[in-house]
Amino acid sequence: MKLRKIDSIMFCVKDLEEAAAFYEQTLGLKRAWSDKKAGMIGFTFPESDSEIVIHDDKSLPNPGFTFLVDDVAAFCNEFQKKGFKLIKKPINVRTGKLAVLEDPYGNAIPIIDLTKFGGKPRYSDS
């Protein structure tokens, strides 16, 4: 049971394509995937497979972030066995599952896995 890396940092934007141009042209990130149904576009860094994700969903935290784990459900089970609480139980997302843990000080720790992708990032349009 361990956090593997920062998976993504997410930002809410008003105009996805306008924002995408900024992240690509001004910040030099590479568009890795887009999900028109969810209103999201993911970008990768030249030296990492961590992502910046832009979206137009005002209900999501802004900015938001996730930590990658191998298996969200198993991580949550172990976490709860140790006496800690979940803020949000595992839900299905594009890559696999997502949940939100609570540290002993009330901080939210969002975790995500890539179980639908065989444990590895997959970059293609959805």
Sequence and secondary structure as in RCSB ss.txt:
>XXXX:A:sequence
MKLRKIDSIMFCVKDLEEAAAFYEQTLGLKRAWSDKKAGMIGFTFPESDSEIVIHDDKSLPNPGFTFLVDDVAAF
CNEFQKKGFKLIKKPINVRTGKLAVLEDPYGNAIPIIDLTKFGGKPRYSDS
>XXXX:A:secstr
    EEEEEEEE S HHHHHHIIIIIT  EEEEEETTTTEEEEEETTEEEEEEEE  TTS SSEEEEE S HHHH
HHHHHHTT  EEEEEEE SSSEEEEEE TTS EEEEE  GGGTTS      
